[in-house]
Amino acid sequence: MHISCEWFDGKFPSFTVALHSSKESEAFIQIRGCRIVDGKNGKFVSWPSRKQDNGKYWNHVICSEKFAYVVLEEAEKSKPTATQAKNAEYGNDDVPF
């Protein structure tokens, strides 16, 4: 299985996790609206959720710790740097004028 992450900029940057049977194949599952959160015990993947009336969150995705760890590693690797994000925002292709 191959896991890929696609980042989306904005006020609250998020990413989509895509699961593929191989690197070249089309994704058979996509999980949108994931974020990386720096919690008191370190960084973790915050899966899509909805806040209930009582103030608690209801997660839409539940996964194993091992899967979450692999997704976190892949998301960190694919996260655009500040320079890449700035270039994407302004359409800069390193043209010298």
C-alpha positions in Angstrom: 0.0 0.0 0.0 1.2 3.5 -0.8 0.2 6.6 1.3 0.4 10.1 -0.1 -0.4 13.5 1.3 -1.5 16.7 -0.5 -1.3 20.0 1.4 -3.7 22.9 1.1 -2.7 26.3 2.3 -5.0 28.9 3.9 -5.8 30.3 7.3 -5.8 26.7 8.7 -3.4 24.6 6.6 -4.7 21.0 6.1 -3.9 18.0 4.0 -5.6 15.1 2.3 -4.4 11.5 2.9 -4.7 9.2 -0.1 -4.3 5.4 0.0 -3.2 3.7 -3.1 -2.6 0.0 -3.9 0.7 1.0 -5.6 2.5 4.3 -6.3 1.1 4.5 -9.8 -2.5 3.6 -9.1 -5.4 5.8 -8.4 -6.3 6.4 -4.7 -9.0 4.1 -3.4 -9.6 6.1 -0.1 -9.1 9.8 0.6 -9.3 11.4 4.0 -9.7 15.2 3.7 -9.3 17.9 6.4 -6.4 16.4 8.3 -4.0 18.6 10.3 -0.8 18.3 12.2 -1.2 19.5 15.8 1.6 20.1 18.3 0.1 18.7 21.5 1.5 18.5 25.0 2.9 15.0 24.2 4.3 16.0 20.8 2.9 16.2 17.3 0.0 14.1 16.1 -2.5 13.9 13.2 -5.8 15.6 13.9 -8.4 13.7 11.9 -11.6 15.3 10.6 -14.1 15.8 13.4 -17.2 17.8 14.4 -17.8 19.6 17.7 -20.9 18.5 19.5 -23.3 20.8 21.5 -21.7 19.5 24.7 -18.2 20.8 23.6 -16.7 17.4 22.9 -15.4 16.4 19.5 -16.7 13.4 17.4 -14.0 12.0 15.2 -14.9 10.9 11.7 -11.8 8.7 11.3 -10.5 6.2 13.8 -7.2 4.4 13.1 -4.3 2.6 14.7 -1.4 4.3 16.2 0.9 2.7 13.7 -1.1 4.1 10.8 -1.3 7.6 12.4 2.5 7.5 12.8 3.1 6.6 9.2 0.7 9.3 8.0 2.4 11.9 10.3 5.8 11.0 8.8 4.5 11.2 5.2 2.7 14.5 5.9 5.9 16.0 7.5 7.9 15.0 4.4 5.4 16.4 1.9 4.7 19.6 3.8 5.7 22.6 1.6 8.5 24.8 3.0 7.8 28.5 3.6 9.6 29.3 0.3 7.5 26.8 -1.7 4.3 28.1 -0.2 5.3 31.7 -1.0 6.2 30.8 -4.6 2.9 28.9 -5.1 1.0 31.9 -3.7 2.6 34.4 -6.1 3.2 32.0 -9.1 7.0 32.5 -8.8 8.8 30.1 -11.1 12.2 31.6 -10.2 12.1 33.9 -13.2 14.9 36.5 -12.7 12.7 39.5 -13.6 
